[in-house]
């Protein structure tokens, strides 16, 4: 059960036109805040893409990218990256 302050935060944020997602409190509606980002340390090995359950990771040039609208912030990709190129956003 939510504590009183958390209930207030949820209601207050929603009333002002903010989306509330787990871990991403009070961000403007429609604006997806990325939990993870792929840095330039990426060696394009493809292991993160294979680990992603929602197919949010796409091959880019020169490194892979995460599509914000598909990412569910599960973190499956972070443990697979051998170059530690995926960091919290």
C-alpha atoms as one frame of an Amber mdcrd trajectory, in Angstrom:
protein
   0.000   0.000   0.000   1.276   3.469  -0.847   2.167   5.852   1.918   0.313
   9.163   2.104   3.173  11.171   0.571   3.423   8.769  -2.382  -0.342   8.980
  -2.972  -0.117  12.774  -2.950   2.791  12.707  -5.392   0.896  10.446  -7.792
  -2.293  12.518  -7.676  -0.486  15.857  -7.760   1.712  14.859 -10.709  -1.174
  13.405 -12.693  -3.293  16.516 -12.150  -0.559  18.788 -13.496  -0.112  16.832
 -16.725   2.713  14.497 -15.823   3.122  10.791 -16.538   4.086   8.663 -13.571
   6.000   5.434 -14.189   7.930   3.285 -11.768  11.196   5.082 -11.087  10.425
   8.010 -13.420   8.389  10.383 -11.290   7.067  13.726 -12.461   8.189  13.890
 -16.052   6.201  15.753 -18.718   3.501  13.675 -20.414   4.637  11.902 -23.543
   8.334  12.384 -22.752  10.011   9.028 -22.120  12.930   9.140 -19.711  15.442
   6.445 -20.591  16.648   4.253 -17.763  19.607   3.057 -19.855  21.782   4.542
 -22.584  24.407   3.004 -24.850  27.638   4.983 -24.770  30.414   5.263 -27.333
  32.174   2.333 -25.600  29.845   0.081 -27.633  31.723  -2.398 -29.835  28.561
  -3.462 -31.738  28.799  -7.113 -30.689  24.995  -7.537 -30.635  24.737  -9.301
 -27.273  22.520  -6.560 -25.829  20.171  -6.766 -28.800  19.795 -10.514 -28.355
  19.091 -10.079 -24.618  16.379  -7.427 -25.048  12.905  -8.976 -24.564  11.104
  -6.101 -26.327  13.467  -5.650 -29.269  14.141  -2.054 -28.206  17.817  -2.185
 -29.170  18.638  -1.501 -32.803  21.852  -1.694 -34.750  23.257   1.741 -35.416
  26.327   3.276 -36.923  28.815   2.998 -35.266  27.072   1.677 -32.126  23.710
   0.270 -31.095  20.834   2.467 -29.857  17.850   2.006 -27.535  14.390   3.004
 -28.773  12.692   4.830 -25.894   9.151   3.877 -26.872   9.948   0.130 -26.794
  12.251  -0.015 -23.757  10.595  -1.300 -20.563  13.619  -0.539 -18.361  14.169
  -4.200 -17.435  17.976  -3.990 -17.492  18.479  -7.301 -19.311  20.916  -5.623
 -21.711  23.284  -4.281 -19.063  24.476  -7.665 -17.862  25.235  -8.865 -21.378
  27.445  -5.982 -22.511  31.128  -7.043 -22.410  32.412  -3.475 -22.812  30.093
  -2.016 -20.116  28.760   0.478 -22.654  25.190   0.445 -21.295  24.802   2.829
 -18.378  21.956   4.157 -16.281  20.486   7.194 -17.970
